[in-house]
């Protein structure tokens, strides 16, 4: 799971077609056309075309209500060399993926671009795919990551979680329960059928790795070549997906603290990683107790927001210098020494993303809850959350107890089905890419997925930080990935890539 910078501003039986590649209805031929209107200031690859595919809301009732899934295509560069389609998902959960082909294409070499049509899609309920809304007061994802109060109390978090779950039940209704990862995977197979393809290759990042493993479990004979990058352990979905976040944040934080320490003369945040870390924790605690209004914005900087922005900027190596500048600006804001340049940094970080026409403001937050709460059951024991939060807070001060805290999922309706079981049964067709210092999907979770998939997968471990592995400066990673996509060859044993060159 990951946050983006934009995020700052009764159990029924499984569907009959869940294990079968044969869909319940014949596919309607696709007609490609123009794509939906973008948010102001956002650009799109001009080669991209779009369409919609109708799918069942409830796969247990395939002849019932239908919803639409928006799909895009960037055609293979050379049709004579075309192998098939490479479906893409950017993660989230609940990130739109309609424009992902245009984002990914520049990172891929000619042999891959010649072999595959790149296929993007907004997952059901997301973006332009029958978008859902709970009517949440706070449309950002940031408020859904519950940091305790300054004294460690989670009382306010409990009330917020209960209120968010109640608002979703009232405004989005019963239908929201059908917007799950398993049903999204079934939608992918409907898209495959509509495309006229016997198989699909797939590249999923972050949450998209779980979606990919679910698809491969439901339709193993339909998955061709699968790349999973920044991985979710399918045995932890979703209540325990955060178990390693405190440790992962601590390991990743040192990369950014090192950047800040190297600029101590100008930033004044400390000359060592330890000093920077201590000052950061003290700053977050101060902001927990006394939020600071941000000039030029209607917002105040809180300890929760400081941590949320830090989490977001740690996802990429190239944003670490900006993160150090943000810490300086935050320190200046609380200390009364904010410079004009610092104020500009804060305004840049807190700038609200432009709205996307036709998409509710709280769409990603709504679908984040629908997926994380609707895929699997969560405990409703409030006292246990309080105990676990206190223990986590003491062990990992950088995350202040948030990973163990209560979510709206504690008050969510029972999922419509059990989580899809992911096993080591199936073809050997998966490449796992995992950074060692990933604060969003920790190293241990990548290893957990590898253990579950067994001989079905090959593992590439990268001695790097951040959430992204491919096209981040490692020839070892990139060549292994391209070789697999172009030829189908997987490494015979685990690979450790250490050749990252700074960009």
N, C-alpha and C positions, 0 to 999 in steps of 0.2 A: 504494500500500500504506500501511497505517496501523496503529499500535498504539493501543489504547485504554487508559484508566487501569486498567481491570480486568486488563489484561495484565501490569501491574506485579506486584500481589500474585501384444525383436526387433520392428522397427517394422512394423506391419501396415498394410494398405490402409485408406483412410478408409471409414467405415461407408456402406452403400448409400444411406441416407436423409440423408447429411450435406448434400447440396445440394438436397434436395427438401422441400417443406412437407408432403408426404403421409407420414403415419406408417405404420409397418408393421402396426399393429393398430388396430382400431376403439376409440375411447375409451369407457371405462366411464362412465356418467352419474355426476356428482358428487353426493354427499349431504353437505351441510354440517352440522357439529355443534360440540360444544365443543372448545376448544383445549387443548393439553397443559398440565399443571400448571406454574406458574411457580416460580422461585426464591423463597425466603422474602423478603418485603418488597418484591417487585417487583409493579407494577400493570399492568393491561391495559385497553385500550379495551373497554368491555362490548359494543359492537356487533360485535366481531370474531368470526367463525366460522371453523372450520378443517376440513380434510379431508386425505386422503392420495391421491396418484396413483402408481400402479405404473409403473416405467420399467425398461428393460433395464440390467443392470449393464454389459454390453458391447454397444454398438450394432452391432457387426459380427455379433453373434449375437442378434438381437432376440427370438427365441423361447426364449432361454436364461434364466438366472437373473434374477429381478427384484428390485429394491430399491424402497423407498418414499420418496417426497418429500412432506414436510409442506407444505401450502399454506393460506393464510388469505385472508379477504376482508372488506373493509369496503365495504358497498354504496354506490352512488352516492346522493347526497342526494335527487335528484329523478329518478325512473325515466323520466319523459317526456323529459328532456333528456339521457339517457344516450347517450354516444358509443360506449363500449366499456370496456376494462380498461386500467389503468395498472399495470404490473408494476414492483416496486421491489426494489432490492438495495442494502444499506448498505455493501458493500465488505469490507475485511479485509486480505488474503483470509481467508475462512472465518468471517465474522461471520454469526450466525443472523439471519434476516430475517422470521420469522413475525410478530413484533409491529411491524414497520416501518410498516405502514399506520396504526396508531394513533399512532405518533410523528410521521409526516409530515402527517397530516390537519390538525392545528391550524395548520400553516404555509401551507395552501392556501386561496385565496379561493373563495366559493360557485360561480362558473362552472366551476372545475375539479372541485370536489367533486360538482357536479351531472352532470358529463360522464363521469366514470369510476368504476367499481368499483376500489378500490385493492387490489391483489393482492400479498401477501407470500409468501415461501417460505424455508424453510431449504434451502440448496443441498445437493445430494447429499453425504452423509458428514458434514454439519454439523448440530448441534442434534438435532432430532427426525427427521431424514431419514437413517435407517440410519446412526447416528453411528459414526465410526471412532475407534480408539485405538491408538497405538503403545506404550502403557504407559510413557511418558516419565517419568523421575524428577522433572524440573521441568516441571509442567503449564502454566506461563506462557509467553507469547510472548517475554518479555524475554530469556531465555537463548538464543533462536535468532538474536538480533542480536549477532554476535560482535565484541566489542571486544578488541583485542590486550592483552597484558600491559603492565605499567607500562614495561617496557623495549622495547616494540614487538614482542615475539615473538608468533607466532601458533601456536606448538607446541601449547598447550592447546586452542586453537580447532580445530586439525586433529583432535585426539583426540576432542573433543566432537562434531564433525561426523560423524566416522566411527562413533562410538558411536550417535548418534541415527539415522543411516541404517541401521545394523545392527539396532537395536531395532525400527524400523518394518518392516524386512524379516522379522524373526522373528515379531513379534506381530501385525501387521496383514496381512502376507502379500502374495501376488501380486495379490489383488483391489484393493489400494489404488491400483494403477497405473491403474485405470479411473475414479478420482475426479479428473477433470480439468475444466478450464474448457470445453473443447469439448463434453464429455459433459453438463456442466451446461447449456450452451446448448441442446443437444438435448432435455434434460429440460424446458426452458422451452417448447419447441414441443409437447411432449407435454401440458404443462399447458394451453397455448393450445387444443389440440384438445379436451381434457377440459372446458374452459370453454365450448366451442361457439363460439369466436371465430375469424373469418377472419384477423384481425390482432391484434397487441398493441402498445400503446404501452408505453414503458419509461423508467424513470428510474434510472440507476445512479450511485453515488458511489464514488470511489476505485477499488479493484479492480473494482467494479461497472461502471466505464466499459469495462474490457477485456472483461468478460463481455458487455456490450451490443454492442460492436463485433464480437465473435465471432458473436453471434446474428445481427446484421445482415448478416454475411458469409455465414453458412451459409443463412440464410432471408431474403434481402433483400425478397422479396415479402410477407413476413409481418410486417415491422416497420412500424408506423404512425408515431407521433411519438416521437422518442427524445431524451431529455435526458441528457447526460453531464457530470458535475460533479466536478472534482478528478481530472485525467486521467492515464491510463497510456498511454505511447507504445507501440503494438503492435509496433513494430520492435525493441523492447528487452527483450521478455519472455524469461526473467526475470533472466538473469545480468547484464544491463546496465541493469536498471530503477533501480539505485542509483547510476548514474554521476554524476548531478547532485545527489545528496543533500548532499554537503559544501558546495557553493555555496549550495544552497537553505537549509540550516541556518544558514549565515552570514548570509544576507539576512533570514531570519525572526527570528533570535536578536536582532537589533538592536531589534525591536519590544518584546520583553520586557525587554531591557537598558535601554531607555528608560523603561519603567514603574518598574524598580528604581532607576534613577538619580534619578528625580523624587522618590523617597522616601528619599534617602540619609541624611537626618537621623534617620530611624527604623530604616532597614534596615542602614546602614553598609556597603553593598556597592560604593560608588563614586558619584561625582557626575556621571559621563559614561558614555556607552555603551562607550567604550574601556576605562575603568577597570573597569566591571562585567564586561566580557568577559574581561579579564586575570585578575581575581579568580576568575571561574568556572573558567577553564582551570587555574589553579593549584590550586583546590579539587578538581577532578576528578583531577588528577595525584596530589595528596596521598591521596585516597581509593583510587586505584589501588594505592598502595603500602601504605596502612594503613587497611583498612576499619574503620568505626565502628559498634559495636552500637547499634541503635535501641531506646531504652527502651520497654518495654511491648509489644515484638514479638519474635519469634524470629529476626528478620533483622538483618543488618548492612548499612549503607549503603556501597556500593562506588562507584568511579568509573563503572563501567558502569551501575549503577542510577541514579546521579545523572543521567547522560546520557539514560537511557531515560525517566525521569520528565519530564525537560525536554522531550524530543521529544514526549511525549504531551500535556503541557499547552500546548505551542505550537500544537497543532491547532486550538484555539479561542481567539478573542480574549477571551472572558469569563473564561478561566482564567489569563490573564497575571498579574493581581494575586496569585493563589494561588501561581503559579510563583515570583514574587519572594519571597513569604513562605517558600516551600520552600527557596530558596537561602539565605535568612537562617538558617533552622533548621539546614540542613546545615552552614553555616559555624559556627554555635554548637555543634553536635554535635562537630565536629572540633576546635574551639578551646576546649572546656571551658566554654562560656558559655551552654549550652542553657537557655532559659527554659521555664516550664510551658506557655506559649502555643506556643512553638516545638515542644515535644514533642507537643502535640496536633495540630499541622500534620503532623508526620511520621507519627503514628499514622493520621491520616486518609488520607494518601497511600498508606500501605502496608497498609491494611485489605484483607483478602482478600474478593473478592466471594462472595456466598452460592452454593452449588452448585445447579445446575439438575437436578431429579429426572430420572433416566433418561439423562443426558448425561455421558459420561466426563470427568473433570477435565482431561485433556489433549486434549480433542476439537479445540479451535481450533488448538492448536499442531500436532497431528497433521495436520489438514487444511491448515494453512498450508504445511507441508512437502509434502503430497501435491500441492498445486496449483503451488507455485513450483518444485518439482523435477520434477513429472510433466508439466507443459505443454511444456517445452522442455529440450534437453540443456544441461548445464553442463560446463565444462572440469574435468578431474581433475588438472591440473598444480599441485601444491602449491607448488612453487618460484615459479611465476608469481603465485600469490596473495600470497605473501610479498613479492615485489617490488612488486606493485601496492599492497599495503597500506601499505608503507613510504612510497611516493611520495604516496599519498593522505593519510596521516597528517601528512606534512610540509606539504602544501599547505593542508589544512583541519583545523586543530587542534581545532576544536569537535567534530568527529565522530571524531577520533583514529584514523582508518584503518578504522573499521568498515564503511563502504560497499563497500570493495574486498576485504574479508576473505573467507575460505572459509566456505561453508555446507555443510550435510549433502548438498545437491544434488550436490556433487562426487563423492559416493560412491553416488549413487542409480542404480537400474536405468534403462536406456534407455527413453524415453517410447514409448508404444504407437503414436503417430502424430506427424507433424510439426505445428508450430503452424499454426493456421488463418491463411490469407493474407488480410490486410485490405487492400482497395484502394479506389480512388475510383469504382468501378463500382457503380451502384445508385441508388435514388431520393434526392432531396434532402429529407431528413427528420430531420436531426440538429442539435441545438443543443449546442454545447460551452461550458461555463462554467468559467473558470479564474482563480484568484487569482494575482497576480503574485508574492507571497511565501508560497508553500505549501511547507512543509518536508517533506511526505510525498509529494506528487506535484508536482514542480517545474514552474514556468512553461514551461521549455523542452520538457517532455514534453507539456504541453497543446498547444503549437505543433506538436510532432511529430505528434500525432494529427490535428490540423487539416490538416497538409500531406499526410498519408496519405489522408484522406477527401476532400480537395479540394472540389469543388463539391457533394458530398453534404452538407456541413455548413456551419453558420454559427458564428462564434466571438465570444464575449463575454469580454473580458479585464477583470478587476476589479483596481483599484488597492487591494488589501487584503491582509492577512496571514491565515494560517490555512488550514485544509483545506476549509472550507465556504464556499460562494459565495451560494447562495440563502437568503433570509430572514436576512441578516446586516447589514441596514441600508442597502442600496442600492436605491432605487426603480428605477433604471436596470436593474439585474439582474433584479429581481423582475417588473417589468412586461414585459420582453422574454420572460421565461420563461413567464409566465401567458398572454400573447398567443399564444405558439406552441402551448401545450397546449390553449387554448380555441378557436383559430381555424386553426391550422396555418401561420400566417404566420411566416417566418423573416426576419431582417435581410438586406438585400442586400449588406452589407459588414461588415467587422469593427467591433465596437463596443468602445470603451474606457469603462468605467464608473468614475467618480471621485467619486461622490456619497455615499460611505459616511458615515453618521452614527453616532457612538459610542453604544453602548447602555448 
